[in-house]
């Protein structure tokens, strides 16, 4: 595959975030008395929104992490949550932000899906086949590790970058042979005849990360601390009360309660403080993307770690 086809392009998600951010104040310090929170439909922040945490905050919904980081770039949100790859691609795209929190690992929350009838047994069987995934999302790192484990190079498969809403119909119709995806899209796609070829267990930690605009870190410090404290409490409550959590989140996610319950059981994990060790973990991922020319040059993602809010996660 030519380099131009396999190089992950940066900054193409601007239209996606604009659709979710109507009425935002301009500038990353906009709305000084109001926290502006970017969330994804299934990210840990969804439960906080559904339960009414930070009722005075402005919440903006994004389909994926790359779209959310574009909103940070535009100054449309103060904080937001993504998987492990979007911060790296954002840093490569010269977006300024700080990493202020994380979660425990969520390796079972992303997977490679195939049709059972096709007879694929391992990821190596996908050599020469078409594999779909969302560019710049957590599944990008899972792809790298799957290729490494199977002794394949990225040119051994045909990578097709599709957003989640595009990936599902392409997978269902057989336009692609495999789909690498995360919950809840993963859980929704678990239909009869669909096989989980592999998840991230033993390959990628698949943590969630909380990102903040630098101006918000300095200008909305108290608001962020208060919100993170309530966010941690809500997350802990949800883990302790899975049935109630599913009842609250199913309408927010717009999916049925059994599917919500299944996805949350494997993907909802406790929050955790950000540390230099986790920064080193992210740096390893960034270096891996650089090696494969998926980002344009070396970046120092570990320097984006900001530990000042860690007390909220203890």
Buried (B, 14 or more C-beta within 10 A) or exposed (E): EEEEEBEBEBBBBEEBBBEBBEEBBEEBBBBEEBBBBBBBBBBBBBBBBBBEBBEEBBBBBBBBBBBBBBBBBBBBBBBBBBBBBBBBBBBBBEBEBBBBBBBEBBBBBBBBBBBEEBEBEEBBBBEEBBBBBBBBBBBBBBBBBBBEBBEBEBEBBBBBBBBBEBBBEBBBEEBBBBBBBBBBBBBBBBEEEBBBBBBBEEBBBBBBBBBBBBBBBEBBEEBBBBBBBBBBBBBEEBBEEEEEBBEBBBEBBEBEBEBBBBBBEBBBBEBBBBEEEBBEBBBEBBBBBBEBEBBBEEBEBBEBBBBEBBEBBE
